[in-house]
């Protein structure tokens, strides 16, 4: 098996493991939009920046985009 396929398997496993957590986190962030008004965008950007590991932050960002459509 190549390193690329191992990486793909690792990413898929990470996604399966953290998918519900990313969805819940995105829903919590989005719920604050009505409360925070115009300050929400800069606040949510800071929140995303603080999420670790970076792949989890990317999952939360994508989920926010999906929920915001």
DSSP file (Angstrom, degrees, kcal/mol; ACC not computed):
  #  RESIDUE AA STRUCTURE BP1 BP2  ACC     N-H-->O    O-->H-N    N-H-->O    O-->H-N    TCO  KAPPA ALPHA  PHI   PSI    X-CA   Y-CA   Z-CA
    1    1 A X              0   0    0      0, 0.0     2,-0.1     0, 0.0     0, 0.0   0.000 360.0 360.0 360.0 139.0    0.0    0.0    0.0
    2    2 A X     >  -     0   0    0      1,-0.1     4,-1.8     4,-0.0     5,-0.2  -0.368 360.0-112.5 -84.4 164.9    1.3    3.5   -0.9
    3    3 A X  H  > S+     0   0    0      1,-0.2     4,-2.5     2,-0.2     5,-0.2   0.861 116.8  58.3 -61.1 -36.0    1.7    6.4    1.5
    4    4 A X  H  > S+     0   0    0      1,-0.2     4,-2.4     2,-0.2    -1,-0.2   0.913 106.2  46.4 -62.7 -43.0   -1.0    8.2   -0.5
    5    5 A X  H  > S+     0   0    0      2,-0.2     4,-2.4     1,-0.2    -1,-0.2   0.868 112.1  51.4 -69.8 -34.3   -3.6    5.5    0.1
    6    6 A X  H  X S+     0   0    0     -4,-1.8     4,-2.7     2,-0.2    -2,-0.2   0.912 110.3  49.5 -64.8 -41.5   -2.6    5.4    3.8
    7    7 A X  H  X S+     0   0    0     -4,-2.5     4,-2.6     2,-0.2    -2,-0.2   0.913 110.7  49.5 -62.7 -42.8   -3.1    9.1    4.0
    8    8 A X  H  X S+     0   0    0     -4,-2.4     4,-2.4     2,-0.2    -1,-0.2   0.905 111.9  48.5 -63.5 -41.3   -6.5    8.8    2.3
    9    9 A X  H  X S+     0   0    0     -4,-2.4     4,-2.5     2,-0.2    -2,-0.2   0.906 111.3  50.7 -64.7 -40.7   -7.5    6.1    4.7
   10   10 A X  H  X S+     0   0    0     -4,-2.7     4,-2.5     2,-0.2    -2,-0.2   0.902 111.1  47.7 -63.2 -41.3   -6.3    8.2    7.6
   11   11 A X  H  X S+     0   0    0     -4,-2.6     4,-2.6     2,-0.2    -2,-0.2   0.911 111.9  50.0 -65.9 -41.9   -8.3   11.2    6.4
   12   12 A X  H  X S+     0   0    0     -4,-2.4     4,-2.4     2,-0.2    -2,-0.2   0.915 112.4  47.1 -63.5 -42.7  -11.4    9.1    5.9
   13   13 A X  H  X S+     0   0    0     -4,-2.5     4,-2.6     2,-0.2    -2,-0.2   0.917 111.5  51.0 -65.0 -43.3  -11.1    7.7    9.4
   14   14 A X  H  X S+     0   0    0     -4,-2.5     4,-2.2     1,-0.2    -2,-0.2   0.929 110.6  49.9 -58.3 -45.6  -10.6   11.1   10.9
   15   15 A X  H  X S+     0   0    0     -4,-2.6     4,-1.3     1,-0.2    -2,-0.2   0.925 112.0  46.9 -60.7 -46.2  -13.7   12.4    9.1
   16   16 A X  H  < S+     0   0    0     -4,-2.4     4,-0.4     1,-0.2     3,-0.2   0.902 113.6  49.4 -61.4 -40.9  -15.8    9.5   10.3
   17   17 A X  H  < S+     0   0    0     -4,-2.6    -1,-0.2     1,-0.2    -2,-0.2   0.856 123.5  27.8 -68.6 -36.0  -14.5   10.0   13.9
   18   18 A X  H  X S+     0   0    0     -4,-2.2     4,-2.6    -5,-0.2     5,-0.2   0.349  87.9 102.4-112.5   5.3  -15.1   13.7   14.1
   19   19 A X  H  X S+     0   0    0     -4,-1.3     4,-2.3    -3,-0.2     5,-0.2   0.929  86.6  43.5 -58.7 -49.4  -18.0   14.3   11.7
   20   20 A X  H  > S+     0   0    0     -4,-0.4     4,-2.4     1,-0.2    -1,-0.2   0.872 113.7  52.2 -67.2 -35.2  -20.7   14.7   14.4
   21   21 A X  H  > S+     0   0    0      2,-0.2     4,-2.4    -4,-0.2    -1,-0.2   0.913 110.2  48.4 -64.6 -42.5  -18.4   16.8   16.5
   22   22 A X  H  X S+     0   0    0     -4,-2.6     4,-2.4     2,-0.2    -2,-0.2   0.902 111.7  49.8 -64.7 -41.2  -17.8   19.2   13.6
   23   23 A X  H  X S+     0   0    0     -4,-2.3     4,-2.3    -5,-0.2    -2,-0.2   0.932 112.4  46.6 -63.4 -45.9  -21.5   19.4   12.8
   24   24 A X  H  X S+     0   0    0     -4,-2.4     4,-2.2     2,-0.2    -2,-0.2   0.902 112.3  50.5 -63.6 -41.5  -22.4   20.2   16.4
   25   25 A X  H  X S+     0   0    0     -4,-2.4     4,-2.4     1,-0.2    -1,-0.2   0.922 110.6  49.2 -63.2 -44.2  -19.6   22.8   16.7
   26   26 A X  H  X S+     0   0    0     -4,-2.4     4,-2.7     1,-0.2    -1,-0.2   0.894 109.8  51.8 -62.8 -40.3  -20.8   24.5   13.5
   27   27 A X  H  X S+     0   0    0     -4,-2.3     4,-2.0     2,-0.2    -1,-0.2   0.895 109.8  49.4 -64.2 -39.7  -24.4   24.5   14.7
   28   28 A X  H  X S+     0   0    0     -4,-2.2     4,-0.8     2,-0.2    -2,-0.2   0.921 112.8  47.3 -64.5 -43.3  -23.3   26.2   18.0
   29   29 A X  H >< S+     0   0    0     -4,-2.4     3,-0.8     1,-0.2     4,-0.3   0.927 112.6  48.6 -63.7 -43.9  -21.3   28.8   16.1
   30   30 A X  H >< S+     0   0    0     -4,-2.7     3,-1.5     1,-0.2     4,-0.5   0.843 102.7  62.4 -66.0 -33.8  -24.1   29.5   13.7
   31   31 A X  H 3X S+     0   0    0     -4,-2.0     4,-0.5     1,-0.3     3,-0.4   0.771  97.4  59.4 -62.6 -25.3  -26.6   29.8   16.6
   32   32 A X  H <X S+     0   0    0     -3,-0.8     4,-2.8    -4,-0.8     5,-0.3   0.606  82.8  83.9 -78.8 -11.5  -24.6   32.8   17.8
   33   33 A X  H <> S+     0   0    0     -3,-1.5     4,-2.0    -4,-0.3     7,-0.2   0.919  91.3  46.1 -60.8 -45.0  -25.1   34.8   14.6
   34   34 A X  H  4 S+     0   0    0     -4,-0.5    -1,-0.2    -3,-0.4    -2,-0.2   0.863 115.9  47.3 -65.6 -35.1  -28.5   36.1   15.7
   35   35 A X  H  < S+     0   0    0     -4,-0.5    -2,-0.2     1,-0.2    -1,-0.2   0.898 119.2  37.4 -71.5 -41.9  -27.1   37.1   19.1
   36   36 A X  H >< S-     0   0    0     -4,-2.8     3,-1.6     1,-0.2    -2,-0.2   0.666  84.0-174.1 -91.2 -18.6  -23.9   38.8   17.9
   37   37 A X  G ><  +     0   0    0     -4,-2.0     3,-1.7    -5,-0.3     4,-0.3  -0.359  69.7   0.1  62.0-132.0  -25.2   40.5   14.8
   38   38 A X  G 3  S+     0   0    0      1,-0.3     4,-0.4     2,-0.2     3,-0.4   0.669 128.8  63.5 -68.8 -16.8  -22.5   42.2   12.7
   39   39 A X  G <> S+     0   0    0     -3,-1.6     4,-1.9     1,-0.2    -1,-0.3   0.594  82.0  85.4 -80.0 -10.1  -19.7   41.1   15.2
   40   40 A X  H <> S+     0   0    0     -3,-1.7     4,-3.4    -7,-0.2     5,-0.3   0.889  80.3  57.0 -61.5 -43.0  -20.4   37.5   14.4
   41   41 A X  H  > S+     0   0    0     -3,-0.4     4,-1.8    -4,-0.3    -1,-0.2   0.919 111.8  40.0 -61.1 -46.7  -18.2   37.1   11.3
   42   42 A X  H  > S+     0   0    0     -4,-0.4     4,-1.8     2,-0.2    -1,-0.2   0.880 116.8  52.0 -70.0 -34.9  -15.0   38.3   13.0
   43   43 A X  H  X S+     0   0    0     -4,-1.9     4,-2.4     2,-0.2    -2,-0.2   0.938 110.0  47.3 -63.6 -46.8  -15.9   36.3   16.1
   44   44 A X  H  X S+     0   0    0     -4,-3.4     4,-2.6     1,-0.2    -1,-0.2   0.857 108.2  56.2 -66.9 -33.2  -16.5   33.1   14.2
   45   45 A X  H  X S+     0   0    0     -4,-1.8     4,-1.9    -5,-0.3    -1,-0.2   0.917 109.1  46.9 -62.3 -41.8  -13.2   33.5   12.2
   46   46 A X  H  X S+     0   0    0     -4,-1.8     4,-1.5     2,-0.2    -2,-0.2   0.906 110.9  52.3 -64.9 -41.2  -11.4   33.7   15.6
   47   47 A X  H  X S+     0   0    0     -4,-2.4     4,-0.7     1,-0.2     3,-0.3   0.922 110.0  48.0 -61.2 -44.0  -13.2   30.6   16.8
   48   48 A X  H >< S+     0   0    0     -4,-2.6     3,-0.8     1,-0.2    -1,-0.2   0.881 107.9  55.9 -63.9 -37.9  -12.3   28.7   13.7
   49   49 A X  H 3< S+     0   0    0     -4,-1.9    -1,-0.2     1,-0.2    -2,-0.2   0.823 106.6  51.2 -63.2 -31.4   -8.7   29.7   14.0
   50   50 A X  H 3< S+     0   0    0     -4,-1.5     2,-0.3    -3,-0.3    -1,-0.2   0.601  84.8 105.1 -85.1 -11.8   -8.5   28.3   17.6
   51   51 A X    <<  -     0   0    0     -3,-0.8     2,-0.4    -4,-0.7     6,-0.2  -0.533  66.3-128.8 -73.7 130.3   -9.9   24.9   16.7
   52   52 A X  S    S+     0   0    0     -2,-0.3     2,-0.2     4,-0.1    -2,-0.0  -0.966  78.0  41.3-128.9 149.8   -7.3   22.2   16.7
   53   53 A X  S >> S-     0   0    0     -2,-0.4     4,-1.7     0, 0.0     3,-1.1   0.607  81.0-130.1 -73.0 164.8   -6.3   20.0   14.9
   54   54 A X  H 3> S+     0   0    0      1,-0.3     4,-2.3     2,-0.2     5,-0.2   0.836 105.0  58.9 -55.1 -39.1   -6.5   22.0   11.7
   55   55 A X  H 3> S+     0   0    0      1,-0.2     4,-1.8     2,-0.2    -1,-0.3   0.859 105.3  51.2 -61.8 -31.4   -8.4   19.2    9.8
   56   56 A X  H <> S+     0   0    0     -3,-1.1     4,-2.4     2,-0.2    -1,-0.2   0.913 107.8  52.0 -68.8 -41.8  -11.2   19.5   12.4
   57   57 A X  H  X S+     0   0    0     -4,-1.7     4,-2.5    -6,-0.2    -2,-0.2   0.900 109.0  50.9 -59.0 -40.8  -11.3   23.3   11.9
   58   58 A X  H  X S+     0   0    0     -4,-2.3     4,-2.5     2,-0.2    -1,-0.2   0.889 109.0  50.8 -64.8 -39.0  -11.6   22.7    8.1
   59   59 A X  H  X S+     0   0    0     -4,-1.8     4,-2.2     2,-0.2    -2,-0.2   0.914 111.1  48.0 -64.3 -42.0  -14.5   20.3    8.8
   60   60 A X  H  X S+     0   0    0     -4,-2.4     4,-2.6     2,-0.2    -2,-0.2   0.917 111.4  50.9 -64.4 -43.1  -16.3   22.9   11.0
   61   61 A X  H  X S+     0   0    0     -4,-2.5     4,-2.2     1,-0.2    -2,-0.2   0.927 111.2  47.6 -60.6 -45.7  -15.8   25.6    8.3
   62   62 A X  H  X S+     0   0    0     -4,-2.5     4,-2.3     1,-0.2    -1,-0.2   0.892 111.5  50.8 -63.2 -38.7  -17.2   23.4    5.6
   63   63 A X  H  X S+     0   0    0     -4,-2.2     4,-2.7     2,-0.2    -2,-0.2   0.892 108.1  52.6 -67.1 -38.7  -20.2   22.5    7.8
   64   64 A X  H  X S+     0   0    0     -4,-2.6     4,-1.8     2,-0.2    -2,-0.2   0.921 109.5  49.6 -60.0 -43.4  -20.8   26.2    8.5
   65   65 A X  H  < S+     0   0    0     -4,-2.2     4,-0.4     1,-0.2    -2,-0.2   0.915 111.7  48.6 -61.6 -42.6  -20.8   26.8    4.7
   66   66 A X  H >< S+     0   0    0     -4,-2.3     3,-1.0     1,-0.2    -2,-0.2   0.923 113.4  45.9 -64.0 -44.9  -23.2   23.9    4.2
   67   67 A X  H 3< S+     0   0    0     -4,-2.7    -1,-0.2     1,-0.2    -2,-0.2   0.780 107.9  58.9 -68.7 -26.7  -25.6   25.1    7.0
   68   68 A X  T 3<        0   0    0     -4,-1.8    -1,-0.2     1,-0.2    -2,-0.2   0.512 360.0 360.0 -84.0  -5.7  -25.4   28.7    5.7
   69   69 A X    <         0   0    0     -3,-1.0    -1,-0.2    -4,-0.4    -2,-0.1   0.487 360.0 360.0 -72.9 360.0  -26.8   27.9    2.3
